[in-house]
Amino acid sequence: MSNSGIFGRTFLVLALAVASCADGQTLPGTDKHWSLKTEDTELELGVRGDAPVVLSLRAPGSSWNWIQDANSESLPAAIVRDGGRIGVSWKFIGAKYDGPNATLTLSFASTIPSLQVDSVWHAPRGRGPIEHSLTITNRSSDVLTLTSVPSLQLGRLQAPMDKYIESTQVRRGGSNAEVQGGILSQAVSNEWQANVPSNPPDGGNGDASAVVDAASQIPFLGIQVESSHGLYVGWKFSAVGQVSGSAKDGTLGLSVGLAKDFVTDLPPSAVFRVPTAFVGTYVGDQEAGSYSIYRYVMDSLLPKPGAGPYPTLAYNYYLDGGEPGTQDEAAVLSSAALAHELGFETFVADAMWFPESGDWRWEPARFPHGAAPIARYLHDHGMKFGLWMAWTHGSRSDSDTAMGFGRHPGWFTRPPKFQAGSLINWDAQIDVGNDDARAWIRRETARAVREYGIDYLKTDHSPIAVTSLAQQQHGRHSTDVSYWSTLGYYEVQESLLRKFPGIVLESCAGGGRIKDFGNIEHAHYVVGTDTLSALADRQSLYDTSVVFPPATIQLYTYERYFSEFADAPEPYLWRSGMLGAWQIDLTQSAKLTAIQKSQIKRATEVYRTWIRPVMADAHVYRILPRPDGSHWDGMFYWNRGIKRGTGFVFRPNSDRSGQFVYLAGLDPKAMYHVRGEDGAVAEAEMSGQDLTANGIFVHLPERFTSEIVYVEAVSNAESAAVR
């Protein structure tokens, strides 16, 4: 087994940590308990019957305890050696609490076979959930085979069945949120069952499976009790896994972790890490629960954004001026100049700059000076330089500068299908679970960033393999491919973040197909959906913002590509992207009129001066139903710290020319200044009570139009308002 990269470092570091725990304070296990706490979640833990148990789970300030009986967490009950199944008997051997990092490690050992398990509980700083993971150390001289072990199992949660309880699941909507997205809600009763499959896309299986993957779910399950309080669980990993829930006799059972058919090998002295899951509680309605998760994502998971504002205003150059592969240096420089003129801060050269994907050179005939003139122009004008690089794509080329199948067939998930004349090798996937392939990618991505002057790197397609024929150093099984490939993907991202402090990473993955909490720990943006259309963008934002803050959700906009009417180059389209991290993708920039350019410039100004400051710490409210293209839809973001809010209201293909909109999250007794960007809302001062109970009337006489509503506390209404 290789000792390179995250795999070797993980084994070594965890082995040392285990030894430290075992050699440290040893405590009897029957009468000890420990407490962990975030601002939202309190958890009491103990050891009973030589197993870790959850004794109490509640939100600070709440009288409701979700635990009625001690909940035992699962330790491996059996293991396979030489093809035979062996029962495992565990003994508690010690506990160690790391106060500065709020981490408790409970250690258990078995004699036959010689194993150690560490149950690791961590309370992130600030708001949000408490995390749990397991590490399993093989102290024997044999290769052992592990089966699936839950990351978190809460089998006996007390449910207040005398109240209305509802569960929430979120579909990813990665390829097209119109048909693959949505929020799934159901009443929780004694017949309740919930299954949340979490599947990254398998890059080599073709379009049929990609549709299934795109409609997979974010590994999250929420439980809301009326509007008083709630609980949620989630998984901080991107491999194939699942979250499940059930109810019986007033008791809830929740489980989070790898797929049940998961199998992997554990060599002597190796350590296997069961991926991290989390459980969180909160007081209030579902929007309050979402805000708890937002702060967890922003404060504990998201890589530290580089210099400059977050989210950045991004301009993507891909189809504008012709099909990919036809653009040249002059066209890209012209597009970069337009991006600067319109007020964008980052220019992304998408999948159009290389001879073929997998051969990551600027195509010499079209770009004789490489990236240098483009990087120089952008940096001289205070802009970031972004680059599309689907680094798990292989190449036809046998050059040592390319990732060619002829030179490295053992790196590919399957024999590739190269399409003649295609710039992008969609069906030539490298498996980064292979140590040598991953090492090559680490070097090549670092070279591209350094040599081309890149500030922002966008991955695409699938950096995670699910099925693979690649040579593996980590096992001989098929069900563990996505586990090792996920770790490989994370290592490449972590390597870039270490080598280039301040770099910005975008995870596209063919749209939002890898939309999970492990991915957002390794990228600054996850894409909402791959249908770059007004309606799909709004649907994706509506769904995804249940668990991800809008600032992290990348929304693209193509003009007149998916709909001649809804996606005309007008504010209706731009504002659908401005709900999140907006990335404009012009396809016919030469046809923009002077008025349309001025509208885009106004949009970037509004985004910089009002929307982005509100979005930095926004509570999100769904003030109208999920967008469907026929009925009015809208969202309201309220930032309590700066006492400003943004309402987004859209009239799609609706017969109604006006709509009452009821805001939320405001102080009923406070006064607010309200106005509309386009005058569709009468400027007024209104109380929070009026805005929530009586609402405001929005008048939009034309179909496919919209309004941005500015709301600001009267006490600071004369501050930097957008005028």
Order of alpha helices (4+ residues) and beta strands (2+ residues): alpha-beta-beta-beta-beta-beta-beta-beta-beta-beta-beta-beta-beta-beta-alpha-beta-beta-alpha-beta-beta-beta-beta-beta-beta-alpha-beta-alpha-beta-alpha-beta-alpha-beta-alpha-beta-beta-alpha-beta-alpha-beta-alpha-alpha-beta-beta-beta-beta-beta-beta-alpha-beta-beta
